[in-house]
Amino acid sequence: MEADFGTAASNEGEAFKKRFIRIAGLIIGAACLIYLVAAPWAAGGRPIYLSAPSIILLACLAALSLLRRVSARTAGIVLVYGLCAGALTAGALHGTVQTATIYSLVIVVGLAGWLAGPRHAVAVAALSAVSALGIALAVEAGLLQPAPLPRPFVTWIALALILTIAAIFSRIVSRAFQDQLARVGGLTGVLQEQLRESRANEAQLRLITESMPAMLVHNREHRCVYANARYAAFVGKTQKALVGLHVREQVGAAAYAEIAPYVDRADSGERVDYRRVVRRPDGTESAIEVSLVPERDDGGKVIGQFVLARDITPQVQSEKALRLSENKFSKVFRANPLAIAITRLSDGQFLDVNEAWCRLHGWTREEALGRTSVELGTWTDPRQRESWRHAMLEHGHTGNLELRFRTKDGKSIDVLISAELIELEGKMCALVMATDLTERKQAEEALRQSEARFATMFRSNPEAIMLTTPEQGRILDVNDAFERVSGWARDEVVGRSSVELGFWAEPRDRARWLETIRAQGFVRDFESMFVPKSGQPHPVQLSSTVLDLAGERVILNFFLDITERKRAEEALKAGQARLAEAQRIGRLGSWDLDLRSRRMVWSDELYRIYERTPAEFDGSWDALLTLIHPDDLPVIRKGFRESAQTRAPYELDHRILTPSGRVKRLHIRWEVSFDEAGQPLRALGTAQDITEQVEARAEIERLNADLERRVQERTAELTAANRELESFAYSISHDLRAPLRGIDGFSKLLADEYRERLDAQGVDYLERVRRAAQRMGHLIDDILELSRVTRQEMRRVRVDLSQIAAELIEELARAAPAHRVETHLAPGLTALGDPQLLRVLMQNLVENAWKYSAKEPAPRIEFGRETVEDESVFFVRDNGVGFDMQFAGRLFTPFQRLHRPEEFEGTGIGLATVARIAHRHGGRAWIESEPGKGTTVRFTLCNPGVP
């Protein structure tokens, strides 16, 4: 009871201090507020004097605010230090220590001792003394000037208000002290009476509490005022050691944070029961059940708590095991993918269902619980339920029954059910688990169809496919395309491995493929050489993947014959190489200009043309402009503008500057492409080095001018020579023919009229003279013919050479019917040329062949055409005497012969005429022969005919 009295006195003191602070704060604050309102007028317009009352007012407000949340001591500290600060501020602002506010510090020190304690009283006193000394020294040193006093009347009014408030304050404090002393006196009498009664009952109470479970009693401050022996033994401390300890000190900070809400609830008058796990002094953990029972006074106010603790470790362990079991069952029941229901066996009432059951049947849990299977219509045949119920009662379980149920929407589903008989609350129930067979059957049907589709795709796929085992690489199956590609029949490869069949041309390729398929489970676009049954390797692209087929791991391999693609790639590479070579030979480079980024891409040949390396040219348009001759830059810019405007290909010539300072000329051609918005996108073009062509063209122009001059000179000379030749031909025709005719005529008269008078030698001389004159006449005819061939104007038409040859043979045969010749004339051989000149050419060749084959027993003449080095060549061949080819070079020279006139007559003009006619037609003539094996004369014409 002494402790209760101390507590009650302490509580009364705390309440009194709070009332004092509240009253003092209101009165002092009101006085400061009045001063703040009146002082500006009284202070003569110096607002700085408002600082001290403002500080005091703020301190009062802060103390009043803190009273609601903290103790009176904390609020008192704020109040006394605020009053001290305000008084010192007022002395400093007035520049003197002789003001009433400075003297009021004596009262503040007293309040500090009562409200805050001795230490704070000393601190306030020391602070006040030091501050007052500082103000005094500052005034003596002239650092502070005494402020003028406000108006006396106003000052008196403010002072009167303050004194009035102080008097009221003193009266209130005095009465409060008297009331407090009266209450304390009353409490003392009551306490003494209660003390006597409590001592009388103390022994009985101790016997009761010691016989109770672990128990202790807390006061309002949550400090232990009593602990029985059982509780002390439970926590491993003595009863005396527990008395006076706060709950936090008893259980520790961490545990107190956990149980603080329960303690607060008990403070509010609620009985609180909670459980927690504590560590015993021996290190073991125990579960305890704690009851907090509020202790109330006669007025019903909570003045403490009875704390009862009971060790429930065995119970908690049992509950935990049960809860764990129920939790496991609940989780299994709720989360199980199988549809599970608990039904009463007698009538089929649903006691519980899981989410899978709801999804399967379409009913919600709320709709199913409390209703029977008959009400929900889940059995399509109620007789099946009766059979199932009897089986459950007889055997206690059923397993793997295929039944048909009806869902909420009336759809029938196939299910597989298993059930176990269980007892709940004394009633026989069934735990029913159902699996929806609909999806399985659909899956089985889909699998069957999928396998059928796979088999169809496998067989009819145009790509070669092979199924193998991943371990030994044994072939399980191949499709028709594989048989076509490999040449192996299906029966020849199934069961054998690719190694046995020698499919891999390079064993290293198989090792790399096998390593990849084992590491990744698939291989994409693996290129290798495949050896078919024929033994001729060809390139293939292999894609493989590991998959499960009917529960067995297999490798599905796709073979793609890439022979044509490889050829195309090689052709592309060769084409690119040829293009690069062609660009190099033709000195033709290509370029691609991005008109947005103004970046260019050059071909290798273009670098050679500019005599630059990629390191010397950064590919920008601006860098290109520095390489172009400055005088040609306007032309380049104009060209690109016009090509973008006209959208047509553009070309021009310009000059460039090489690093050596040499000027080159380029011919560039490009075309601009546009985007969907019609904006220029890129320009693609070529550049050809035409420096040599330009220089050659200039040289050609110079040579042409020189040649034209020479041609004019030679034309004049030729004209003069032709005139002389015509004059010579006229002279031969008139001046020589007349004497020859006279010689031949008179020789004939002489031989005819005087033959009897001449001996044989004379007649022989006359015959020789005549023959010589006739030969001279023929020679003159041939010379005139050769002159005509050279001078005659040509008329080009299509001429049938085969027909001319046939007519000449026919004429010769009529002239010499006894001379029979075998002829082989190719029909329909035509040529473009002058008909008269070509007839003269053919006449000379046919007559020569007729003449030089006359002495052969079986003469033969051929005319035809053949191709020699892509050139069409005509020929006339005979099997006559022939000649030695060392003399062939002079046969086309006029008057040159290889046979004496006695052997074969002639003038030596014929082949020269043939050569000139062929030359005038843009062709040539040559001869091939061998003694005793005949001669072949070949000739070409510029425009050979087409049969």
Secondary structure as UniProt FT lines:
FT   HELIX           2..42
FT   TURN            43..44
FT   HELIX           47..50
FT   HELIX           51..66
FT   TURN            67..69
FT   HELIX           72..94
FT   HELIX           100..103
FT   HELIX           105..115
FT   HELIX           118..140
FT   TURN            141..142
FT   HELIX           152..211
FT   STRAND          214..219
FT   TURN            220..221
FT   STRAND          223..227
FT   HELIX           229..235
FT   HELIX           239..242
FT   TURN            243..244
FT   HELIX           247..251
FT   HELIX           253..267
FT   TURN            268..269
FT   STRAND          272..279
FT   TURN            281..282
FT   STRAND          285..296
FT   TURN            298..299
FT   STRAND          302..311
FT   HELIX           313..335
FT   STRAND          339..344
FT   TURN            345..347
FT   STRAND          349..353
FT   HELIX           355..361
FT   HELIX           365..368
FT   TURN            369..370
FT   HELIX           373..376
FT   HELIX           382..395
FT   STRAND          397..406
FT   TURN            408..409
FT   STRAND          412..424
FT   TURN            425..426
FT   STRAND          427..436
FT   HELIX           437..460
FT   STRAND          464..468
FT   TURN            470..472
FT   STRAND          474..478
FT   HELIX           480..486
FT   HELIX           490..493
FT   TURN            494..495
FT   HELIX           498..501
FT   HELIX           507..520
FT   STRAND          522..530
FT   TURN            533..534
FT   STRAND          538..549
FT   TURN            550..551
FT   STRAND          552..561
FT   HELIX           563..586
FT   STRAND          588..594
FT   TURN            595..598
FT   STRAND          599..602
FT   HELIX           604..610
FT   TURN            614..616
FT   HELIX           621..625
FT   TURN            626..627
FT   HELIX           630..632
FT   HELIX           633..646
FT   STRAND          650..657
FT   TURN            659..660
FT   STRAND          663..674
FT   TURN            676..677
FT   STRAND          680..689
FT   HELIX           691..730
FT   HELIX           731..736
FT   HELIX           737..753
FT   TURN            755..757
FT   HELIX           760..791
FT   STRAND          797..800
FT   HELIX           801..815
FT   TURN            817..818
FT   STRAND          822..825
FT   TURN            827..828
FT   STRAND          830..833
FT   HELIX           835..852
FT   TURN            853..855
FT   STRAND          860..868
FT   TURN            869..870
FT   STRAND          871..878
FT   HELIX           885..890
FT   TURN            891..892
FT   TURN            894..895
FT   TURN            901..903
FT   HELIX           910..920
FT   TURN            921..922
FT   STRAND          925..929
FT   TURN            931..932
FT   STRAND          935..939
//
